[in-house]
Amino acid sequence: MWWKWPLLAFLCASIALCTDCPNRASNGYCVVENVTEPYNPAIFGSLDERLVWIRNSTIPVFNRSLFTPLAHVENLMIHRLQIEQLDLAGCDKLDILFASYNAIDRVSADEGLPLRQLHLYQNRLTDVSALRALTEIEQLYLHENLLESLRFDTFAPMRQLKILTLQRNRLRTIATGTGNKPLVMPRLEQLFLQFNQLPHLDTGLWRMERLRVLDVSHNQLAYLLTFLEELPALRTLGLHHNPWHCGWLFGMLERLGARELDTDADGLIGIDEEASCPGLRLEDRLCCSENATSPDPVLLLVSRTGIVDELQQQVRGAKRRVETLEEAQRKQSHQFGELAGRLAAIERLCTERSNNTP
């Protein structure tokens, strides 16, 4: 049996269960409790843990002074600590952060952090522009905050972002970005905007080639400024509980059918209840009104103008590439011509020498 002791010691050192963590939860997190100001790094001891859960504490400001003693932590849970300000600095190994169910109204972040998942739902955020520094983020959960307006280009630097949740905020406006510049989010797969107060949404300049799920239900939308071609991978679209314009909605449903999107009753398309539908019902599912706001031709023109500008830029770029190729071809033709002339001269010289040989 003596051989088991080295093995047991190795297992203890590997999973840090033996002496490093005095209190471990059933989910594997090392639990640290009663963290109060002034913060004493000694409370964390010589903690060398990857999963840490801080609970039964009140921490108004969570910043470098607390992240530094947790330098080895990769997965940190700081729910329900009454945090008001979150400064993501000094957490150079943090991969996943759960900071929901707090009172966070200010957040900042250092560039270059490896954070892949950030859970900030159920807080009091009104501005998330500082999060653009998190370029490695893959999943960002911002639902159930106090956002009223949003610039979508905040998320453009997040080239790895796959899931973005913004439902149950107070969103009234979403701006794609500056001017007619397209919004490119190459890996985004799921976007949730339901239960907001959006009166219109222009996706004309969205470039989300992998977006599969889009939920805009429970808003104030009468139409969408989109032709769906901007979202080639879209498979599920939530539309229910919006005051749609009947003419627009009829055309949209036809296009959804042509694209074979998920329009089943169990899908995100959804069903409007009879009591909430004062107008017409299309396909026995969605409510609309003939008196609803019709698509604004000015907004439509602006949206389409942006698309035309982008296409024109692409055409100009293609022309420049063609001109470059043509110039390269001319140079090659000239070089081939020179080479052919030299070969002909060599051949004549060889012929003359052959004729002069006795």
C-alpha positions as a LaTeX table, in Angstrom:
\begin{tabular}{lrrr}
\hline
Residue & $x$ (\AA) & $y$ (\AA) & $z$ (\AA) \\
\hline
Met1 & 0.00 & 0.00 & 0.00 \\
Trp2 & 3.00 & 2.30 & 0.41 \\
Trp3 & 2.94 & 3.10 & $-3.31$ \\
Lys4 & $-0.41$ & 4.86 & $-2.95$ \\
Trp5 & 0.95 & 7.69 & $-0.80$ \\
Pro6 & 3.03 & 9.35 & $-3.57$ \\
Leu7 & 0.02 & 9.03 & $-5.88$ \\
Leu8 & $-2.26$ & 10.65 & $-3.29$ \\
Ala9 & 0.21 & 13.48 & $-2.76$ \\
Phe10 & 0.38 & 14.02 & $-6.52$ \\
Leu11 & $-3.41$ & 14.21 & $-6.81$ \\
Cys12 & $-3.63$ & 16.70 & $-3.95$ \\
Ala13 & $-1.04$ & 18.95 & $-5.55$ \\
Ser14 & $-2.71$ & 18.67 & $-8.95$ \\
Ile15 & $-6.25$ & 19.60 & $-7.97$ \\
Ala16 & $-5.42$ & 21.72 & $-4.91$ \\
Leu17 & $-7.90$ & 19.96 & $-2.70$ \\
Cys18 & $-5.76$ & 19.04 & 0.28 \\
Thr19 & $-4.49$ & 22.18 & 1.97 \\
Asp20 & $-4.79$ & 25.18 & $-0.35$ \\
Cys21 & $-8.57$ & 25.63 & $-0.17$ \\
Pro22 & $-10.22$ & 25.55 & 3.27 \\
Asn23 & $-13.78$ & 25.54 & 1.87 \\
Arg24 & $-14.74$ & 23.99 & $-1.44$ \\
Ala25 & $-18.24$ & 24.06 & $-2.93$ \\
Ser26 & $-19.86$ & 21.05 & $-4.55$ \\
Asn27 & $-19.36$ & 22.63 & $-8.00$ \\
Gly28 & $-15.58$ & 22.62 & $-7.51$ \\
Tyr29 & $-15.12$ & 26.30 & $-6.68$ \\
Cys30 & $-12.85$ & 27.28 & $-3.83$ \\
Val31 & $-15.04$ & 29.47 & $-1.60$ \\
Val32 & $-13.69$ & 32.64 & 0.01 \\
Glu33 & $-16.01$ & 34.45 & 2.42 \\
Asn34 & $-16.22$ & 37.61 & 4.53 \\
Val35 & $-14.11$ & 39.85 & 2.30 \\
Thr36 & $-14.49$ & 43.40 & 3.63 \\
Glu37 & $-12.72$ & 46.74 & 3.45 \\
Pro38 & $-9.89$ & 47.40 & 4.04 \\
Tyr39 & $-8.94$ & 44.43 & 1.91 \\
Asn40 & $-6.20$ & 42.28 & 3.35 \\
Pro41 & $-4.44$ & 40.10 & 0.75 \\
Ala42 & $-3.79$ & 37.62 & 3.55 \\
Ile43 & $-7.45$ & 36.57 & 3.40 \\
Phe44 & $-6.62$ & 34.70 & 0.22 \\
Gly45 & $-3.53$ & 33.16 & 1.84 \\
Ser46 & $-1.32$ & 31.25 & $-0.58$ \\
Leu47 & $-4.32$ & 30.40 & $-2.72$ \\
Asp48 & $-3.26$ & 28.72 & $-5.94$ \\
Glu49 & $-6.68$ & 28.01 & $-7.38$ \\
Arg50 & $-8.18$ & 28.09 & $-10.85$ \\
Leu51 & $-11.83$ & 28.32 & $-9.72$ \\
Val52 & $-12.73$ & 30.81 & $-6.97$ \\
Trp53 & $-16.13$ & 31.88 & $-5.60$ \\
Ile54 & $-16.26$ & 34.94 & $-3.36$ \\
Arg55 & $-19.49$ & 35.11 & $-1.36$ \\
Asn56 & $-21.06$ & 36.47 & 1.81 \\
Ser57 & $-19.17$ & 39.72 & 1.27 \\
Thr58 & $-19.82$ & 43.35 & 0.38 \\
Ile59 & $-17.39$ & 44.81 & $-2.15$ \\
Pro60 & $-18.47$ & 48.20 & $-3.62$ \\
Val61 & $-15.42$ & 48.43 & $-5.89$ \\
Phe62 & $-13.80$ & 45.35 & $-7.41$ \\
Asn63 & $-10.50$ & 46.29 & $-9.04$ \\
Arg64 & $-6.78$ & 45.50 & $-9.26$ \\
Ser65 & $-6.38$ & 45.43 & $-5.48$ \\
Leu66 & $-8.56$ & 42.30 & $-5.44$ \\
Phe67 & $-7.60$ & 40.82 & $-8.80$ \\
Thr68 & $-3.87$ & 40.83 & $-7.98$ \\
Pro69 & $-4.09$ & 38.35 & $-5.05$ \\
Leu70 & $-6.12$ & 36.12 & $-7.39$ \\
Ala71 & $-3.42$ & 36.09 & $-10.05$ \\
His72 & $-3.81$ & 32.38 & $-10.83$ \\
Val73 & $-7.60$ & 32.37 & $-11.06$ \\
Glu74 & $-9.09$ & 31.47 & $-14.45$ \\
Asn75 & $-12.74$ & 31.18 & $-13.44$ \\
Leu76 & $-14.06$ & 33.71 & $-10.91$ \\
Met77 & $-17.58$ & 34.00 & $-9.48$ \\
Ile78 & $-18.46$ & 37.28 & $-7.74$ \\
His79 & $-22.28$ & 37.23 & $-7.72$ \\
Arg80 & $-24.36$ & 39.21 & $-5.24$ \\
Leu81 & $-21.55$ & 41.22 & $-3.64$ \\
Gln82 & $-23.23$ & 44.63 & $-4.12$ \\
Ile83 & $-20.46$ & 45.66 & $-6.51$ \\
Glu84 & $-21.02$ & 49.13 & $-7.98$ \\
Gln85 & $-17.80$ & 49.58 & $-9.93$ \\
Leu86 & $-15.90$ & 46.86 & $-11.81$ \\
Asp87 & $-12.40$ & 47.59 & $-13.11$ \\
Leu88 & $-11.02$ & 44.70 & $-15.13$ \\
Ala89 & $-7.31$ & 45.19 & $-14.50$ \\
Gly90 & $-4.68$ & 42.84 & $-13.14$ \\
Cys91 & $-6.63$ & 39.71 & $-14.08$ \\
Asp92 & $-4.18$ & 38.54 & $-16.72$ \\
Lys93 & $-5.17$ & 34.85 & $-16.56$ \\
Leu94 & $-8.90$ & 35.26 & $-16.07$ \\
Asp95 & $-10.88$ & 33.28 & $-18.63$ \\
Ile96 & $-14.45$ & 33.38 & $-17.24$ \\
Leu97 & $-15.98$ & 35.99 & $-14.94$ \\
Phe98 & $-19.45$ & 35.78 & $-13.38$ \\
Ala99 & $-20.32$ & 39.23 & $-11.99$ \\
Ser100 & $-24.10$ & 39.22 & $-12.29$ \\
Tyr101 & $-26.70$ & 40.13 & $-9.65$ \\
Asn102 & $-24.76$ & 43.16 & $-8.45$ \\
Ala103 & $-25.32$ & 46.91 & $-8.74$ \\
Ile104 & $-22.60$ & 47.61 & $-11.31$ \\
Asp105 & $-23.12$ & 50.95 & $-13.07$ \\
Arg106 & $-19.50$ & 51.56 & $-14.10$ \\
Val107 & $-17.18$ & 49.14 & $-15.83$ \\
Ser108 & $-13.72$ & 49.54 & $-17.34$ \\
Ala109 & $-11.24$ & 47.12 & $-18.90$ \\
Asp110 & $-7.56$ & 46.95 & $-19.79$ \\
Glu111 & $-6.58$ & 45.94 & $-23.29$ \\
Gly112 & $-5.02$ & 42.55 & $-23.91$ \\
Leu113 & $-6.98$ & 40.60 & $-21.31$ \\
Pro114 & $-7.62$ & 36.94 & $-22.24$ \\
Leu115 & $-11.22$ & 37.01 & $-20.95$ \\
Arg116 & $-13.49$ & 34.77 & $-23.06$ \\
Gln117 & $-16.75$ & 34.85 & $-21.09$ \\
Leu118 & $-18.15$ & 37.84 & $-19.20$ \\
His119 & $-21.47$ & 37.62 & $-17.34$ \\
Leu120 & $-22.76$ & 41.08 & $-16.40$ \\
Tyr121 & $-26.51$ & 40.48 & $-16.46$ \\
Gln122 & $-28.75$ & 41.80 & $-13.71$ \\
Asn123 & $-26.78$ & 44.99 & $-13.05$ \\
Arg124 & $-27.33$ & 48.74 & $-13.59$ \\
Leu125 & $-25.18$ & 49.42 & $-16.62$ \\
Thr126 & $-26.11$ & 52.37 & $-18.83$ \\
Asp127 & $-22.86$ & 52.46 & $-20.84$ \\
Val128 & $-20.77$ & 49.51 & $-22.02$ \\
Ser129 & $-18.44$ & 51.30 & $-24.44$ \\
Ala130 & $-15.40$ & 50.51 & $-22.25$ \\
Leu131 & $-15.83$ & 46.81 & $-23.03$ \\
Arg132 & $-14.51$ & 47.32 & $-26.56$ \\
Ala133 & $-11.05$ & 46.65 & $-25.04$ \\
Leu134 & $-11.98$ & 42.97 & $-24.55$ \\
Thr135 & $-10.93$ & 41.82 & $-28.01$ \\
Glu136 & $-10.72$ & 38.11 & $-27.10$ \\
Ile137 & $-14.26$ & 37.83 & $-25.68$ \\
Glu138 & $-16.43$ & 35.03 & $-27.10$ \\
Gln139 & $-19.56$ & 35.27 & $-24.94$ \\
Leu140 & $-20.88$ & 38.56 & $-23.54$ \\
Tyr141 & $-24.01$ & 38.61 & $-21.38$ \\
Leu142 & $-25.46$ & 42.10 & $-20.84$ \\
His143 & $-29.15$ & 41.35 & $-20.46$ \\
Glu144 & $-31.29$ & 42.84 & $-17.72$ \\
Asn145 & $-29.39$ & 46.10 & $-17.36$ \\
Leu146 & $-30.45$ & 49.74 & $-17.90$ \\
Leu147 & $-29.15$ & 50.36 & $-21.41$ \\
Glu148 & $-31.25$ & 52.89 & $-23.35$ \\
Ser149 & $-29.03$ & 53.53 & $-26.36$ \\
Leu150 & $-26.20$ & 51.56 & $-27.87$ \\
Arg151 & $-23.55$ & 51.89 & $-30.55$ \\
Phe152 & $-23.09$ & 48.50 & $-32.11$ \\
Asp153 & $-19.56$ & 49.30 & $-33.27$ \\
Thr154 & $-18.62$ & 48.99 & $-29.58$ \\
Phe155 & $-18.52$ & 45.26 & $-30.28$ \\
Ala156 & $-16.70$ & 45.48 & $-33.63$ \\
Pro157 & $-13.21$ & 44.94 & $-32.10$ \\
Met158 & $-14.49$ & 41.68 & $-30.56$ \\
Arg159 & $-13.61$ & 39.56 & $-33.56$ \\
Gln160 & $-14.17$ & 36.30 & $-31.64$ \\
Leu161 & $-17.61$ & 37.20 & $-30.24$ \\
Lys162 & $-20.17$ & 34.42 & $-30.75$ \\
Ile163 & $-22.98$ & 35.17 & $-28.27$ \\
Leu164 & $-24.31$ & 38.62 & $-27.33$ \\
Thr165 & $-27.32$ & 39.03 & $-25.04$ \\
Leu166 & $-29.02$ & 42.43 & $-24.74$ \\
Gln167 & $-32.58$ & 41.43 & $-23.93$ \\
Arg168 & $-34.61$ & 43.06 & $-21.16$ \\
Asn169 & $-32.83$ & 46.40 & $-21.22$ \\
Arg170 & $-34.47$ & 49.73 & $-22.10$ \\
Leu171 & $-33.06$ & 50.07 & $-25.59$ \\
Arg172 & $-34.71$ & 52.68 & $-27.77$ \\
Thr173 & $-31.92$ & 53.27 & $-30.28$ \\
Ile174 & $-29.20$ & 51.09 & $-31.74$ \\
Ala175 & $-26.72$ & 52.83 & $-34.04$ \\
Thr176 & $-24.70$ & 50.62 & $-36.35$ \\
Gly177 & $-21.69$ & 52.93 & $-36.26$ \\
Thr178 & $-20.20$ & 56.01 & $-37.82$ \\
Gly179 & $-21.43$ & 57.06 & $-41.24$ \\
Asn180 & $-22.02$ & 54.28 & $-43.73$ \\
Lys181 & $-19.23$ & 52.03 & $-42.53$ \\
Pro182 & $-20.34$ & 48.37 & $-42.42$ \\
Leu183 & $-20.43$ & 46.60 & $-39.06$ \\
Val184 & $-18.35$ & 43.44 & $-39.44$ \\
Met185 & $-18.78$ & 40.78 & $-36.75$ \\
Pro186 & $-17.42$ & 37.67 & $-38.45$ \\
Arg187 & $-18.09$ & 35.07 & $-35.73$ \\
Leu188 & $-21.33$ & 36.27 & $-34.11$ \\
Glu189 & $-23.85$ & 33.40 & $-34.06$ \\
Gln190 & $-26.55$ & 34.46 & $-31.58$ \\
Leu191 & $-27.95$ & 37.95 & $-30.90$ \\
Phe192 & $-30.78$ & 38.58 & $-28.46$ \\
Leu193 & $-32.63$ & 41.93 & $-28.46$ \\
Gln194 & $-36.07$ & 40.92 & $-27.18$ \\
Phe195 & $-38.01$ & 42.79 & $-24.50$ \\
Asn196 & $-36.67$ & 46.25 & $-25.33$ \\
Gln197 & $-38.37$ & 49.38 & $-26.70$ \\
Leu198 & $-36.90$ & 49.56 & $-30.20$ \\
Pro199 & $-39.11$ & 51.48 & $-32.67$ \\
His200 & $-36.89$ & 50.63 & $-35.67$ \\
Leu201 & $-33.77$ & 48.62 & $-36.44$ \\
Asp202 & $-31.57$ & 48.98 & $-39.50$ \\
Thr203 & $-29.54$ & 45.87 & $-40.24$ \\
Gly204 & $-28.63$ & 47.01 & $-43.74$ \\
Leu205 & $-24.97$ & 47.51 & $-42.85$ \\
Trp206 & $-24.65$ & 44.49 & $-40.61$ \\
Arg207 & $-22.07$ & 42.02 & $-41.83$ \\
Met208 & $-22.64$ & 38.97 & $-39.66$ \\
Glu209 & $-22.08$ & 36.06 & $-41.98$ \\
Arg210 & $-22.44$ & 33.41 & $-39.24$ \\
Leu211 & $-25.46$ & 34.84 & $-37.40$ \\
Arg212 & $-27.92$ & 31.95 & $-36.94$ \\
Val213 & $-30.30$ & 33.26 & $-34.25$ \\
Leu214 & $-31.75$ & 36.77 & $-34.02$ \\
Asp215 & $-34.55$ & 37.59 & $-31.59$ \\
Val216 & $-36.23$ & 41.01 & $-31.86$ \\
Ser217 & $-39.56$ & 40.01 & $-30.31$ \\
His218 & $-41.33$ & 42.14 & $-27.70$ \\
Asn219 & $-40.26$ & 45.51 & $-29.10$ \\
Gln220 & $-42.06$ & 48.38 & $-30.86$ \\
Leu221 & $-40.99$ & 47.49 & $-34.38$ \\
Ala222 & $-43.24$ & 48.22 & $-37.34$ \\
Tyr223 & $-40.68$ & 47.13 & $-39.93$ \\
Leu224 & $-37.03$ & 46.18 & $-40.32$ \\
Leu225 & $-34.74$ & 47.97 & $-42.73$ \\
Thr226 & $-33.29$ & 44.77 & $-44.12$ \\
Phe227 & $-33.62$ & 42.46 & $-47.06$ \\
Leu228 & $-32.18$ & 39.46 & $-45.13$ \\
Glu229 & $-29.42$ & 39.11 & $-47.71$ \\
Glu230 & $-27.10$ & 40.72 & $-45.16$ \\
Leu231 & $-27.56$ & 37.68 & $-42.89$ \\
Pro232 & $-26.92$ & 34.62 & $-45.09$ \\
Ala233 & $-26.66$ & 32.07 & $-42.23$ \\
Leu234 & $-29.84$ & 33.17 & $-40.39$ \\
Arg235 & $-32.03$ & 30.23 & $-39.45$ \\
Thr236 & $-34.22$ & 31.44 & $-36.57$ \\
Leu237 & $-35.81$ & 34.87 & $-36.27$ \\
Gly238 & $-37.99$ & 36.02 & $-33.37$ \\
Leu239 & $-40.64$ & 38.52 & $-34.54$ \\
His240 & $-43.67$ & 38.13 & $-32.27$ \\
His241 & $-45.15$ & 40.88 & $-30.08$ \\
Asn242 & $-44.32$ & 43.82 & $-32.34$ \\
Pro243 & $-46.77$ & 46.27 & $-34.00$ \\
Trp244 & $-45.77$ & 45.28 & $-37.54$ \\
His245 & $-46.96$ & 47.05 & $-40.67$ \\
Cys246 & $-49.10$ & 44.45 & $-42.51$ \\
Gly247 & $-47.67$ & 45.14 & $-45.95$ \\
Trp248 & $-44.12$ & 44.84 & $-44.70$ \\
Leu249 & $-44.83$ & 41.75 & $-42.60$ \\
Phe250 & $-46.54$ & 39.93 & $-45.47$ \\
Gly251 & $-43.48$ & 40.46 & $-47.67$ \\
Met252 & $-41.14$ & 39.45 & $-44.85$ \\
Leu253 & $-42.98$ & 36.18 & $-44.22$ \\
Glu254 & $-42.78$ & 35.35 & $-47.92$ \\
Arg255 & $-39.04$ & 35.92 & $-47.86$ \\
Leu256 & $-38.70$ & 33.86 & $-44.70$ \\
Gly257 & $-40.46$ & 31.01 & $-46.45$ \\
Ala258 & $-38.19$ & 31.34 & $-49.47$ \\
Arg259 & $-35.16$ & 31.21 & $-47.19$ \\
Glu260 & $-36.59$ & 28.20 & $-45.31$ \\
Leu261 & $-36.10$ & 29.87 & $-41.96$ \\
Asp262 & $-37.61$ & 28.38 & $-38.84$ \\
Thr263 & $-41.26$ & 29.50 & $-39.00$ \\
Asp264 & $-42.75$ & 26.66 & $-36.97$ \\
Ala265 & $-44.93$ & 27.51 & $-33.99$ \\
Asp266 & $-42.25$ & 26.11 & $-31.67$ \\
Gly267 & $-39.57$ & 28.31 & $-33.19$ \\
Leu268 & $-38.62$ & 31.86 & $-32.28$ \\
Ile269 & $-41.06$ & 33.32 & $-34.81$ \\
Gly270 & $-43.62$ & 32.88 & $-32.04$ \\
Ile271 & $-47.31$ & 33.56 & $-31.76$ \\
Asp272 & $-49.14$ & 36.74 & $-30.73$ \\
Glu273 & $-52.00$ & 36.07 & $-28.34$ \\
Glu274 & $-55.52$ & 37.00 & $-29.44$ \\
Ala275 & $-55.90$ & 39.55 & $-26.64$ \\
Ser276 & $-52.77$ & 41.41 & $-27.72$ \\
Cys277 & $-53.71$ & 41.67 & $-31.40$ \\
Pro278 & $-56.02$ & 44.60 & $-32.21$ \\
Gly279 & $-55.26$ & 44.33 & $-35.94$ \\
Leu280 & $-54.89$ & 41.49 & $-38.43$ \\
Arg281 & $-53.22$ & 38.14 & $-37.94$ \\
Leu282 & $-51.01$ & 36.72 & $-40.66$ \\
Glu283 & $-50.56$ & 32.97 & $-40.95$ \\
Asp284 & $-52.45$ & 32.68 & $-37.64$ \\
Arg285 & $-49.30$ & 33.71 & $-35.85$ \\
Leu286 & $-48.19$ & 37.31 & $-36.09$ \\
Cys287 & $-50.22$ & 40.42 & $-35.47$ \\
Cys288 & $-50.04$ & 43.49 & $-37.72$ \\
Ser289 & $-51.89$ & 46.70 & $-38.40$ \\
Glu290 & $-52.69$ & 48.41 & $-41.67$ \\
Asn291 & $-52.36$ & 51.72 & $-39.83$ \\
Ala292 & $-48.94$ & 50.93 & $-38.40$ \\
Thr293 & $-45.98$ & 53.12 & $-39.24$ \\
Ser294 & $-44.90$ & 52.35 & $-42.78$ \\
Pro295 & $-41.22$ & 52.08 & $-43.73$ \\
Asp296 & $-39.72$ & 55.55 & $-43.73$ \\
Pro297 & $-38.47$ & 56.17 & $-47.30$ \\
Val298 & $-35.79$ & 58.55 & $-46.03$ \\
Leu299 & $-34.39$ & 55.97 & $-43.59$ \\
Leu300 & $-34.70$ & 53.32 & $-46.26$ \\
Leu301 & $-32.81$ & 55.55 & $-48.69$ \\
Val302 & $-30.08$ & 56.19 & $-46.13$ \\
Ser303 & $-29.76$ & 52.49 & $-45.44$ \\
Arg304 & $-29.68$ & 51.52 & $-49.08$ \\
Thr305 & $-27.28$ & 54.39 & $-49.81$ \\
Gly306 & $-24.88$ & 52.90 & $-47.30$ \\
Ile307 & $-25.09$ & 49.54 & $-49.03$ \\
Val308 & $-24.60$ & 51.18 & $-52.44$ \\
Asp309 & $-21.57$ & 53.08 & $-51.12$ \\
Glu310 & $-20.07$ & 49.85 & $-49.87$ \\
Leu311 & $-20.73$ & 48.09 & $-53.18$ \\
Gln312 & $-19.18$ & 51.00 & $-55.04$ \\
Gln313 & $-16.11$ & 50.75 & $-52.86$ \\
Gln314 & $-15.94$ & 47.04 & $-53.60$ \\
Val315 & $-16.25$ & 47.75 & $-57.32$ \\
Arg316 & $-13.51$ & 50.38 & $-57.13$ \\
Gly317 & $-11.32$ & 47.90 & $-55.24$ \\
Ala318 & $-12.02$ & 45.23 & $-57.85$ \\
Lys319 & $-11.15$ & 47.67 & $-60.65$ \\
Arg320 & $-7.87$ & 48.49 & $-58.96$ \\
Arg321 & $-7.06$ & 44.81 & $-58.67$ \\
Val322 & $-7.93$ & 44.28 & $-62.34$ \\
Glu323 & $-5.72$ & 47.22 & $-63.33$ \\
Thr324 & $-2.90$ & 45.79 & $-61.22$ \\
Leu325 & $-3.29$ & 42.40 & $-62.89$ \\
Glu326 & $-3.41$ & 44.00 & $-66.35$ \\
Glu327 & $-0.26$ & 45.97 & $-65.60$ \\
Ala328 & 1.46 & 42.81 & $-64.37$ \\
Gln329 & 0.33 & 41.03 & $-67.54$ \\
Arg330 & 1.72 & 43.84 & $-69.71$ \\
Lys331 & 5.04 & 43.62 & $-67.90$ \\
Gln332 & 5.11 & 39.87 & $-68.32$ \\
Ser333 & 4.25 & 40.19 & $-72.02$ \\
His334 & 7.05 & 42.70 & $-72.43$ \\
Gln335 & 9.47 & 40.42 & $-70.61$ \\
Phe336 & 8.36 & 37.45 & $-72.69$ \\
Gly337 & 8.87 & 39.52 & $-75.83$ \\
Glu338 & 12.38 & 40.47 & $-74.77$ \\
Leu339 & 13.14 & 36.86 & $-73.91$ \\
Ala340 & 11.81 & 35.67 & $-77.29$ \\
Gly341 & 14.01 & 38.23 & $-79.03$ \\
Arg342 & 17.07 & 37.05 & $-77.14$ \\
Leu343 & 16.29 & 33.42 & $-77.92$ \\
Ala344 & 15.89 & 34.29 & $-81.62$ \\
Ala345 & 19.23 & 36.11 & $-81.58$ \\
Ile346 & 20.92 & 33.13 & $-79.92$ \\
Glu347 & 19.34 & 30.80 & $-82.47$ \\
Arg348 & 20.64 & 32.98 & $-85.37$ \\
Leu349 & 24.09 & 33.08 & $-83.82$ \\
Cys350 & 24.12 & 29.31 & $-83.45$ \\
Thr351 & 22.99 & 28.89 & $-87.07$ \\
Glu352 & 25.72 & 31.24 & $-88.36$ \\
Arg353 & 28.42 & 29.46 & $-86.38$ \\
Ser354 & 27.14 & 26.12 & $-87.65$ \\
Asn355 & 27.30 & 27.35 & $-91.27$ \\
Asn356 & 30.84 & 28.75 & $-90.82$ \\
Thr357 & 32.17 & 25.51 & $-89.38$ \\
Pro358 & 34.29 & 23.68 & $-92.03$ \\
\hline
\end{tabular}
